[in-house]
Amino acid sequence: MSASQVLVLAKAPKPGRVKTRLCPPCTPEQAARIAAAALGDTLDTVAAAAAGARVLAVDGDHPAPPGWTTLPQRGGPLSDRLAAAFADSRAPGTATVLIGMDTPQLTVDHLDEALWLLGVAGGPDAVLGPATDGGWWALGLRDPGHAEVLRTVATSTATTGGRTLAALRRRGLRVSLLSRLRDVDTVADARTVAGLCPPGSRFVHAVAADVPSPATVGR
């Protein structure tokens, strides 16, 4: 298996800057705590995966676990920041799997499958993890230089995943699809995803503590 790394694209969990679609019913402070929990669980999962290296590309100031590399995000639109993160973390001969912080139900098996596919001889050139909202939760590239194609794809739409897949294939890449996961964007997402996480996870505790119950909303 060839060299590999996992790249986490994240935003520092500051009130008013993260998970704004949870507000209302959450306050900005509650939304930030939920985001921090999702990020913490994600970093723990990546730390346990079979990657050779781990990189946190962060918008803002947030510490990475020991042994990780930290990079600042650069660029304006998300599509540019994604491409820049691949470019800035690129290492010769190293396949890269990029994920975000919105799927705290992510497991080590999800990541190890992606890394294995990119590392096995005769495997795909890319792996893509579709999200239920039409986007994607993971993109892995045997050659991270192909991430430049992301600059041509509009993000945060119901067709982002399909357009990304089409753009990769137009580039001549063989793409394997990973499991479909649900992003946490809304309160309904948060409750559903919490039910998919291990009972003791940070995210489960944060949703229980900081998402108002339906009975209390509007009182």
N, C-alpha and C positions, 0 to 999 in steps of 0.2 A: 504494500500500500504506500502511495506517495505521500509527501508532506502535506499537511492540511492545517487550517486554522478556522476558528469561528469568530466572526465579527459581529458585535452587538451595536446596533445604532440606537441611541437612547437620548432622551432629553432629561436634564436634571429636574427632579420632581419638586418644582417650586409652585406654590399656590398662584393660580391665574395663568400659568403657562402650560399646564398639562391636564389632560382629561377634562377639558372644558365642556365637553358634551355630556358629562355627568351632572352639570350644574344648570338648573336645579334638577333633582331635589337636593343633591349634595352641595355643600359649600365649597369654595375653592380650596380651603384647607383640607377638607375631607377628600376631595378629588386628588389632591397631592399625596395624601397618605396612601390612597389606593394605588396610585401610580408608583410610589416608592416600593410598595409591597410587590407589585407585579415585576418591577425591575429587579428587586432582591431575589425573588424566586427564579427569575430568568438567569441571573448571573450564577446562582447556585447550580442550576441544571447544566449550564455551559461548562462550569468548572469540573463537573463529573463526567463530561463527555470525552470521547477518545480523540480529541484534537491535539495537534502538536503545539499550537499556540492559541492564545485568546486575546482579543483586542476589543476595547470599548471606545467607540467613536461617539463622543458626547457633545451635546449642545448645552453649554453651561458648565457648571463646576460640580462634578460628582466623582467620588473616589472609586477606583476599580479595585477588585480583590488583589491580594499579593500575587505577583508573578504575571500579571496581565500587563499589556501595553495600553496606554491611553492616548487617544488622538482627538484633537478638536474637530468638530464638524466644520466644513467650509462649503460655501456656495449658498445661493438663495433658495430656489425651489427645491422641494424634496427630491425630485429626480436628479438634480445636480449634486445634492448632498450624498445621495446613494452612490452615484458614480465616483464622486471624489473619495468617499470612504474606501471603496474597493481600490482605487488608485493609490491612496496614501498608505494603505496597509499591505500593499502588494509585495510579495517576496518571490524570488525566482523559484519556479518549480513547485509552488505551494498553492494548492486548491483552497478556495475560500468559500465558506457558507455564511451569508449575512442574514441576521434575524433582527427583529425589533424587540420592544418591551411590552407588546400588547397581547402576548399569548402565554400567560403564566402557567397554563396547563401543559405547556411543552414538556416533553420527557426526554431523558437521555437517549432512549431508543429512537425517537424522532431524529435527533441530531446524528447519532451514530449511523443510522441508515443513510442519511445524506452524505456523510463523510465517506462511508464505505463505497457508495455508488461512484463518487468522484475519484476515489483512489484505486478502484479495481481495474485491472487491465481490460480494455475493450468496453468499459462502462461509458455512460453518457458524458457529454461535454458540459452539461448543466443539469441542475435539479431545481424544480420550482414547487413551492408549497402553496397551493391555492387557499384563499380565505373565503369564508362563507359570504362575505359582503361583496365579493367580486374582485378583491385585491389579492395580495399574496403575503404570506408570513415569513417565507424563506426563499432565498435565491442563492444557489451554490454554483460556482463556476470553476471548472478545472483550470482555465486561464482567466484570471480576474480582469485582464485587459478587455474582455468582451463586455464588461459592465458599461462601457461607453454608450451602448445601445439604450440604456435606461434614460438617457437625456432626451430621447425622442418620444417617451411614453408619459402621458398625463397620469399623475398619481391621484389617489383618493377618489376614484370613480368606481362605478359598478363594473367597468370593463377593463380596469387596470391589469388584472391578472391575465385575461385573455389577450390583451394587446402586448403585454410583456412576453407571453409565450410565442405569439406570432412574430414579434421582433427578433427573438432569439433564433427561431427557426429560419427566418429570412436571412439571418447571418450565417446559416449553414450549420448551426449547432444541433446536436442530438440532445433532446431534453427528456428527462424522466420526471414524472409528477410524484410529489410526496403526498402524505395524508392531508386532507382538508381540515383546517382548524378555524375556530371562531376568534376574531379579534375582540378586544374589549374597547368598545367605543361608547356605548350607552349603558344605562343602569340595567336594562334587561340583559345585555351582554355580560355585565359584571356578575349578576346573579347566576346566570347559566354557566359561565366559565368557572365560578367558584365551586359549583357542584361537580366539576371535572378535575379539580385539584385535590391533592392529598389533604386529609382533614387538618393536619397540623401546619399547613403552609401559611406564609405571611399573608398571601392574598385572601385566603379563606377568612382569616381573622380580621383583615382590614375591611372586607365587604360586610361581615357581620357587625362590625363596630361603626362603620362610617356610611353605609348606604341606608338611608331611612326606610323603614318598613312602609309598605303601601298604606297601612292604616293610619300612619302619622303624617303622610304627605297632605298638605293643604290645611292642616289644623292651625 
